[in-house]
Amino acid sequence: MSWRPWPFLPPWGPVLLTAALLWVAPVLADPSPGEEEIEEVEEVEAVAAEAPPPPGLPDIVGRFHVAVVHFPIAWIAVTLLLDLLAFGLGRRELGQAGLWTLGAGILSYGPGVVTGLLRQGFISQAAPVRDLVETHERLILASLAVASVAFLWRWRNRRRLEGGTRVAYLALLAAACALVLAGAHFGGKVAWGPDHLPF
């Protein structure tokens, strides 16, 4: 005796069930007499004239902003983690890796800033949104400036980064990390709405 998925149906049961479903589906999809039917468009030219124009190159490039903005956040946060581990554990190789990840982080701001500036003209110009965009922009640029100063400080003192020099460097790096995270938070509010998070 072979196994059947529907033991309560005869062998030709699945065929009958499929036929019934094919017959019932169009009936269920047809609107009832009480419902309004969708009005057909008679003039295609009028609808085509109202359609927005296709996005241009600046808009297309600007739309990549959401893909590239995560790199500075990740690089700066990883640099802070590497340097804290390097200085806390006395691991020189982690410190060298921190210098290179900080450099990569600074370079990664470029695509985010360029795509953000290109995208800025295509978002809502309502006052609350504009204020969020300006705050986001200021925080990100401040983070870039502080991270650049931290990199120059680290590069200049790379042979002897100890004592107060190390503390100043870590303070700069922590400030850059805090600023980029705050900037990302306001960018999220621009993308998802001012009430996305309760703070």
N, C-alpha and C positions, 0 to 999 in steps of 0.2 A: 504494500500500500504506500503510495507516494504522498509526500507532504504537500498540502495546499495552503496558501495564505488565508483563504476564506473557506474553512471546512464546512460551514453551514450553507454554502452555495454549491449548486451543481457545477460540473466541469466547465460548462459554457457560461457560468454566472459572471465572470469578469467581463466578458464580451457584452452581456446584457447591461451590466452596470455602467460600462463606458458609453454605450449608446444612450442610456438614460441621462447621463451627465451632459453629453453633447447636445441632447434635445432640451434639457432644462436650462443650461447656461445662457443661451440667447434670450430665453423668456425672462430670466432674472435680470439680465442686463437692460432689457427694454423698459423705459420709464413708464410708470403707471399713468393712467389718464389724468389724475389730479396734479401731476408734476409738470413744470414748464420744461419744454424741450429747448435745447440750446439752439439759438438762432444761427443759421448758416451765414457765412460771410459771402456777400454777393460781389463786392468789388475788391479784388485782391490788390489793385494799385493803391487804393486809399490806405489800406492796412500797412502795406510796404512803405508808404511815405511816412507813416507815423513811427516806424521802428527806429530806435536809436542807431546812430552810425556805428560801424565796427570800431573797436578800440584801436588807437594808433600805437606806434612804437613806444612812446614814453609811458603810456598807460600799461602796455603789456610788460615792459621792463619793471615798472613800479609794482606790479602785482607780485613780483618775486620777493617783495619785502618780507612777507610772512615766512618765507623759506630761509632767508639769510640772516634774520635778526637773532637767531638763537646762537650763532657762532660766537659773537663777542661775550655773551652771557656765559656760555660754557667755558671758553678759554680763560676768562678772567677768574671765574670761580675755581677752575682746575689749577690755575697758577697759584692762587691763594692757598689752596689745599697742599699743593706740592711744596711750597715754600715753608708753610707751617711744619710739615713733616720733615723737611730738610733741616730746618733750624732746630726743631725739637729733638730729632733723632741723630743729628750730626752727620747726615748723609749728604756728602758733597755732590754726588751725581743727581740727586733729586733737586738740589739747588740749581745745577746747570740746566736741567730740564725745565725748571720754573722760569729761567731767563728766556728760553726759546718759546715756551708757551705764552709768555707775556708778549713777546714780539709778534707771535701769530695772532694773538688776541687783538692787538692794536691794528694789525693789517686787516683783520676781519670786520672792523668797524666800517671800512670803506664801502663795501657793497650794501651794507645796511643803511648807511647815511644816503648814498646815491639813490637807492630804490625808494627810500622813505621820502626824499625830496621830490622825486618824480610822482609818487603816489599822492602826495599832499594836495595837489590841485584837483583830484578826482573824488575826494571824500566830502562829506557834508560840511557846509560853511556856517552852520548854525553856531551861535556863540558858545554853548557848552562844549560842543565837539571841538571847535577851534581852540578853546582854552586847554582842553586835554591834549590836543596835538602839540601846542606850544610848550606845555609842561613836559611832555614826553621828549620833545626835541631838545630842550634845554638840559634835561637830566642826562640824556645820552651824550650830548656834546661835552658836558662837564665831566662825565665818566671817561670819555676819550682823552680829554686834556689831563686829568689826574693820572690815568694809566700811562700816558706818554711821559709825564714827569717821573713817575715811578720807574719806568723802563730806563730813562736817562740816568736817574739816580743809581739804579742797580748796575747799569753798564759802567758808569764812572767808578763805582766802588766794588766792582766784581771780584777783585783780588782780596779785599779785606772788608767784608760786610759784617761788622760785629758791633756790639754795644748799641750806642745811640743811633749809629748809621743804619743798623738793621731794624731797630724799632721804628725809625722814621720811614724806612722803605715799607715795612709791613703795614704801618698806618696809612700810607698812601695807597697801597694795594687794597686794603680793606675798604677804604673810602671809594675807590674806583668800583669795587664789587658792589657795595651798597648802592651807589649811584646808578649803575647799569641795571640792577634789580628793580630799583624804584622806577627808572625809566621804562623798563619792560612792563611793570605793573600799569603805568598810565597808558602805554601802548595797547595793552589788553583791554583797558576801558574804552579806548577808541574803537577797537575791533568788535567788542562784545557788548558795549553799552556802559554808561556811567555807573549802573547799579550791578555790574557783573560780580563784584566782590563788595562786602559791606565796609571796606576801609579804603 
